[in-house]
Amino acid sequence: MLFEYIAIAVLLILTTAVAVIAITLGGLFGPRRETKRKAMPYESGMAPIGPGTRRMPVRFYLVAVLFILFDIEVIFFLPWAVVFRKLGLFGLIEMLIFIGILLVGYIYAWKKGALEWE
């Protein structure tokens, strides 16, 4: 019975080993001291003007997280559509509840101004 799961166990062991080896090699052979020259961003051989990094507004991350959240939740529509006839009225009501929850979250984000870009 457990013989069928050996492939998954081997995969987990191999991926963990590769991750540990990559982190170890990076720590052993990676740069240790930060110098001004190493910290400079490379821009086609030209000397950079201004700081190499800039702060990103939180609104950018908020919109990205909302997009991923709603995009992933919309994925649940496909399996529902495939088995819609088998589920009948119960499946329709459950999906309407799910859409209602999504709609409440969307309206909340809209009212908070999370979807407005300046």
LUMRO-46974 format. One record per residue: residue number from 0; x negated, y, z negated of N, C-alpha, C, CB in turn. Coordinates in Angstrom, 2 decimals. Atoms other than C-alpha are relative to their C-alpha. Glycine has a CB too. Layout:
<sites>
NUM/X/Y/Z/X/Y/Z/X/Y/Z/X/Y/Z
...
</sites>
This chain:
<sites>
0/-0.82/-1.20/0.00/0.00/0.00/0.00/-0.86/1.26/0.00/0.93/0.00/-1.20
1/0.86/-1.17/0.07/-2.71/2.49/-0.95/-1.04/0.03/1.11/-0.68/0.07/-1.33
2/0.97/0.08/-1.09/-4.86/1.35/1.97/0.29/1.05/1.08/0.02/-1.40/0.61
3/-0.39/-0.98/-1.02/-2.92/3.73/4.24/-0.50/1.40/-0.32/1.51/0.01/0.15
4/0.43/-1.33/0.41/-4.15/6.73/2.25/-1.51/0.16/-0.04/0.58/0.32/-1.34
5/1.45/-0.07/0.03/-7.85/5.94/2.56/-0.51/1.05/0.97/-0.61/-1.37/0.34
6/0.43/-1.00/-0.99/-8.18/8.12/5.67/0.13/1.41/-0.57/0.83/-0.12/1.29
7/-0.18/-1.32/0.60/-6.81/11.11/3.77/-1.03/0.23/-1.09/1.42/0.14/-0.57
8/1.02/-0.12/1.05/-9.15/10.45/0.83/-1.37/0.26/0.60/-0.03/-1.27/-0.87
9/1.29/-0.21/-0.66/-12.15/10.21/3.17/-0.07/1.42/0.56/-0.21/-1.04/1.13
10/-0.04/-1.36/-0.54/-11.11/13.46/4.85/-0.21/1.03/-1.11/1.33/0.25/0.72
11/0.16/-0.92/1.13/-10.82/15.25/1.49/-1.42/-0.01/-0.53/0.98/-0.34/-1.12
12/1.38/0.11/0.49/-14.20/13.94/0.36/-0.97/0.67/0.97/-0.39/-1.47/-0.21
13/0.89/-0.60/-0.98/-15.89/14.97/3.61/0.12/1.52/0.04/0.28/-0.58/1.38
14/-0.17/-1.45/-0.04/-14.38/18.46/3.66/-0.56/0.65/-1.26/1.48/0.37/0.16
15/0.58/-0.54/1.23/-15.34/19.02/0.03/-1.51/-0.02/0.06/0.49/-0.80/-1.22
16/1.47/0.09/-0.12/-18.89/17.83/0.74/-0.53/1.06/0.95/-0.41/-1.40/0.49
17/0.44/-1.02/-0.95/-19.20/20.13/3.76/0.07/1.39/-0.64/0.85/-0.04/1.29
18/-0.13/-1.30/0.66/-17.94/23.10/1.71/-1.10/0.20/-1.03/1.37/0.13/-0.66
19/1.05/-0.11/1.02/-20.35/22.40/-1.14/-1.36/0.18/0.65/-0.02/-1.26/-0.92
20/1.28/-0.13/-0.70/-23.27/21.98/1.28/-0.14/1.39/0.60/-0.13/-1.08/1.10
21/0.06/-1.34/-0.62/-22.42/25.22/3.11/-0.25/1.08/-1.05/1.30/0.29/0.76
22/0.19/-1.00/1.05/-22.19/27.21/-0.12/-1.41/-0.11/-0.59/1.05/-0.18/-1.12
23/1.34/0.20/0.55/-25.41/25.69/-1.46/-1.07/0.52/0.95/-0.23/-1.49/-0.29
24/0.98/-0.48/-0.98/-27.36/26.37/1.76/0.04/1.51/0.12/0.25/-0.64/1.35
25/-0.11/-1.45/-0.05/-26.04/29.91/1.88/-0.66/0.66/-1.20/1.46/0.41/0.08
26/0.64/-0.53/1.20/-27.18/30.50/-1.69/-1.51/-0.16/0.01/0.56/-0.66/-1.22
27/1.44/0.25/-0.04/-30.61/28.99/-1.08/-0.72/0.85/1.03/-0.25/-1.46/0.29
28/0.69/-0.66/-1.10/-31.46/30.60/2.24/0.52/1.38/0.34/0.07/-0.86/1.21
29/-0.58/-1.30/-0.28/-29.31/33.73/2.21/-0.80/1.15/-0.57/1.40/0.06/-0.52
30/0.72/-1.16/0.52/-30.51/37.27/1.53/0.27/0.18/-1.49/0.40/1.27/0.77
31/-0.14/-0.13/1.45/-31.15/37.94/-2.13/0.01/1.46/-0.44/-1.12/-0.74/-0.70
32/0.09/-1.40/0.41/-32.02/41.62/-2.34/0.69/0.89/1.01/-1.46/0.41/-0.17
33/-0.70/-0.96/-0.84/-29.84/44.37/-0.99/-0.93/1.18/0.27/1.34/0.48/-0.66
34/0.79/-1.16/-0.36/-31.83/46.98/0.90/0.87/0.95/0.80/-1.27/-0.40/0.80
35/-0.79/-0.99/-0.73/-30.62/50.15/2.55/0.13/-0.41/1.47/-0.65/1.40/-0.11
36/-0.03/0.41/-1.41/-31.53/48.78/5.97/0.97/-1.18/0.22/-1.41/-0.39/0.47
37/-0.91/1.14/-0.13/-29.61/45.52/5.38/1.45/0.43/-0.16/-0.33/-1.07/-1.03
38/-1.36/-0.45/0.25/-26.56/47.44/4.19/0.56/0.82/1.14/0.05/0.80/-1.27
39/-0.47/-0.82/-1.12/-26.39/49.51/7.38/0.79/-0.85/0.99/-1.20/0.68/0.71
40/-0.75/0.74/-1.03/-23.71/48.41/9.85/-0.69/0.13/1.35/1.46/0.50/0.08
41/0.60/-0.01/-1.32/-24.92/47.53/13.31/1.04/0.48/1.00/-0.54/-1.40/0.39
42/-0.94/-0.56/-0.97/-23.28/49.66/15.99/-0.73/0.20/1.33/0.60/1.34/-0.51
43/0.60/-0.04/-1.34/-24.84/48.89/19.37/-1.37/0.66/0.01/0.91/0.72/0.94
44/1.32/-0.57/0.04/-28.29/49.97/18.29/-0.05/1.46/-0.37/-0.64/-0.19/1.30
45/-0.04/-1.42/0.34/-27.16/53.49/17.38/0.05/0.15/-1.52/1.22/0.70/0.66
46/-0.06/-0.28/1.42/-27.61/54.99/13.95/1.43/0.37/-0.36/-0.99/1.15/-0.40
47/-1.39/-0.28/0.35/-24.23/55.02/12.20/0.17/1.40/-0.58/0.51/-1.03/-1.00
48/-0.34/-1.31/0.55/-22.55/58.28/11.31/1.04/-0.21/-1.08/0.53/0.98/1.12
49/-0.94/0.17/1.10/-20.84/58.35/7.94/-0.20/-1.34/-0.68/1.43/0.13/0.49
50/0.14/1.28/0.73/-20.31/55.43/5.58/0.35/-1.19/0.88/0.90/0.00/-1.25
51/-0.23/1.22/-0.78/-20.34/51.90/6.93/1.34/-0.64/-0.29/-1.09/-0.98/-0.27
52/-1.30/0.57/0.35/-17.13/50.98/5.15/0.97/1.12/-0.30/-0.11/-0.96/-1.20
53/-1.02/-0.98/0.36/-13.89/52.82/4.65/1.14/-0.72/-0.70/0.51/0.76/1.24
54/-1.11/0.58/0.75/-10.94/52.24/2.41/1.21/-0.16/0.89/0.34/0.87/-1.23
55/-1.23/0.24/-0.75/-7.89/50.69/3.94/1.17/0.31/-0.92/0.08/-1.48/0.53
56/-1.15/-0.31/0.86/-4.56/51.95/2.69/0.74/-1.28/-0.41/0.98/0.96/0.72
57/-0.74/1.14/0.53/-2.51/49.57/0.58/1.20/-0.32/0.89/0.46/0.26/-1.44
58/-1.17/0.19/-0.87/0.41/50.07/2.97/-0.30/-0.98/1.13/0.45/1.36/0.59
59/0.39/0.95/-1.05/-1.50/48.15/5.66/0.15/-1.43/-0.50/-1.45/0.27/0.47
60/-0.08/1.34/0.55/-1.78/45.11/3.42/1.44/-0.38/-0.32/-0.86/-0.12/-1.26
61/-1.41/0.27/0.32/1.84/45.42/2.32/0.77/-0.40/1.25/0.64/1.23/-0.65
62/-0.68/0.35/-1.25/3.09/45.40/5.91/-0.47/-1.36/0.50/-0.25/1.09/1.07
63/0.52/1.30/-0.44/0.81/42.46/6.73/0.59/-1.14/-0.81/-1.54/-0.03/-0.11
64/-0.57/1.04/0.86/2.06/40.45/3.75/1.48/-0.18/0.30/-0.21/0.34/-1.49
65/-1.43/0.11/-0.33/5.69/41.24/4.58/0.20/-0.70/1.34/0.65/1.39/0.03
66/-0.11/0.66/-1.30/5.14/40.19/8.19/-0.21/-1.51/-0.15/-1.02/0.58/0.99
67/0.27/1.43/0.18/3.62/36.87/7.14/1.14/-0.66/-0.76/-1.33/-0.21/-0.75
68/-1.09/0.55/0.80/6.35/36.32/4.55/1.23/-0.26/0.86/0.35/0.94/-1.15
69/-1.20/0.17/-0.81/9.23/36.89/6.94/-0.24/-0.91/1.20/0.51/1.35/0.47
70/0.32/0.87/-1.13/7.46/35.14/9.82/0.03/-1.47/-0.42/-1.38/0.36/0.57
71/0.00/1.38/0.48/6.94/31.98/7.77/1.41/-0.45/-0.36/-0.92/-0.15/-1.21
72/-1.36/0.38/0.36/10.50/32.04/6.50/0.86/-0.25/1.24/0.63/1.07/-0.87
73/-0.76/0.21/-1.23/11.84/32.30/10.05/-0.30/-1.37/0.61/-0.31/1.11/1.02
74/0.36/1.34/-0.52/10.01/29.03/10.87/1.02/-1.04/-0.47/-1.42/-0.39/-0.47
75/-0.97/0.95/0.51/12.64/27.27/8.76/1.27/-0.08/0.86/0.37/0.37/-1.42
76/-1.18/0.05/-0.88/15.26/28.05/11.42/-0.06/-1.15/1.00/0.15/1.32/0.74
77/0.11/1.05/-1.02/13.90/25.51/13.92/0.45/-1.37/-0.51/-1.43/-0.10/0.48
78/-0.49/1.31/0.46/14.34/22.34/11.81/1.50/0.02/-0.27/-0.75/-0.43/-1.25
79/-1.44/-0.11/0.26/17.77/23.58/10.79/0.78/-0.09/1.31/0.33/1.33/-0.73
80/-0.69/0.03/-1.29/18.74/24.13/14.43/-0.02/-1.39/0.61/-0.63/1.01/0.96
81/0.11/1.34/-0.57/17.55/20.65/15.38/1.03/-0.94/-0.62/-1.42/-0.56/-0.22
82/-0.92/0.91/0.68/19.73/18.90/12.78/1.32/0.68/-0.37/-0.65/-0.56/-1.27
83/-1.20/-0.77/0.34/22.58/21.43/12.77/1.27/-0.84/0.06/0.13/1.17/0.94
84/-1.24/0.79/-0.13/25.25/19.00/13.99/0.14/-1.05/-1.09/0.05/-0.68/1.36
85/-0.06/1.00/1.07/24.34/16.40/11.36/0.36/0.64/-1.34/-1.35/-0.73/-0.12
86/-0.24/-0.67/1.28/24.49/18.93/8.53/1.44/0.50/-0.14/-0.95/1.15/-0.17
87/-1.38/-0.45/0.01/27.90/20.27/9.48/0.18/1.32/-0.74/0.87/-1.04/-0.63
88/-0.35/-1.24/0.69/29.57/22.96/7.41/-0.94/0.27/-1.18/1.44/-0.06/-0.50
89/0.92/-0.16/1.12/27.28/22.35/4.42/-1.30/0.66/0.47/-0.30/-1.36/-0.65
90/1.23/-0.57/-0.54/24.19/23.12/6.55/0.18/1.45/0.42/-0.48/-0.82/1.17
91/-0.27/-1.37/-0.39/25.81/26.25/7.92/0.06/0.93/-1.21/1.32/0.08/0.78
92/-0.09/-0.82/1.21/26.63/27.56/4.45/-1.36/0.17/-0.65/0.98/-0.63/-1.00
93/1.35/-0.11/0.57/23.13/26.77/3.18/-0.86/0.98/0.80/-0.68/-1.38/-0.04
94/0.79/-0.92/-0.81/21.58/28.64/6.11/0.50/1.43/-0.16/0.04/-0.41/1.48
95/-0.51/-1.34/0.24/23.88/31.60/5.56/-0.50/0.55/-1.34/1.54/0.00/0.03
96/0.56/-0.42/1.28/22.72/31.72/1.93/-1.48/0.37/0.17/0.16/-1.12/-1.07
97/1.42/-0.27/-0.26/19.09/31.54/3.11/-0.17/1.32/0.74/-0.62/-1.15/0.80
98/0.06/-1.25/-0.75/19.68/34.35/5.62/0.37/1.17/-0.91/0.93/-0.05/1.23
99/-0.38/-1.05/0.94/21.38/36.37/2.89/-1.16/0.38/-0.92/1.20/-0.43/-0.84
100/1.17/-0.28/0.85/18.33/36.03/0.63/-1.06/0.75/0.79/-0.59/-1.33/-0.57
101/0.95/-0.72/-0.84/16.08/37.10/3.51/0.44/1.43/0.23/-0.17/-0.71/1.34
102/-0.54/-1.33/-0.24/18.35/40.04/4.20/-0.15/0.89/-1.23/1.47/-0.09/0.40
103/0.17/-0.78/1.22/18.25/41.16/0.57/-1.46/0.43/-0.15/0.45/-0.83/-1.25
104/1.42/-0.35/0.07/14.43/41.04/0.62/-0.38/1.03/1.04/-0.85/-1.24/0.18
105/0.28/-0.97/-1.06/14.32/42.93/3.91/0.53/1.37/-0.37/0.60/-0.47/1.32
106/-0.60/-1.28/0.39/16.67/45.64/2.65/-0.78/0.63/-1.16/1.48/-0.19/-0.39
107/0.79/-0.50/1.13/14.67/45.95/-0.59/-1.31/0.62/0.50/-0.30/-1.14/-1.00
108/1.26/-0.52/-0.54/11.41/46.39/1.35/0.25/1.28/0.80/-0.69/-1.05/0.89
109/-0.34/-1.18/-0.79/13.11/48.90/3.66/0.28/1.19/-0.90/1.22/-0.30/0.90
110/-0.34/-1.09/0.92/14.51/50.97/0.78/-1.22/0.50/-0.76/1.07/-0.46/-0.99
111/1.22/-0.40/0.69/11.12/51.00/-0.96/-0.97/0.74/0.92/-0.69/-1.22/-0.60
112/0.87/-0.69/-0.96/9.57/52.44/2.22/-1.20/-0.83/0.42/-0.47/1.28/-0.58
113/1.14/0.85/-0.33/7.29/49.47/2.77/-0.17/-0.17/1.52/0.17/-1.37/-0.65
114/0.07/0.20/-1.44/8.09/49.36/6.50/-0.30/1.29/0.76/1.30/-0.59/0.49
115/0.28/-1.26/-0.67/7.37/53.02/7.23/-1.48/0.20/0.15/0.62/1.17/-0.76
116/1.41/-0.18/-0.30/4.07/53.77/8.87/-0.25/1.49/0.20/-0.42/-0.83/1.27
117/0.29/-1.44/-0.09/2.54/57.23/8.49/-1.15/0.27/0.92/-0.29/0.58/-1.37
</sites>
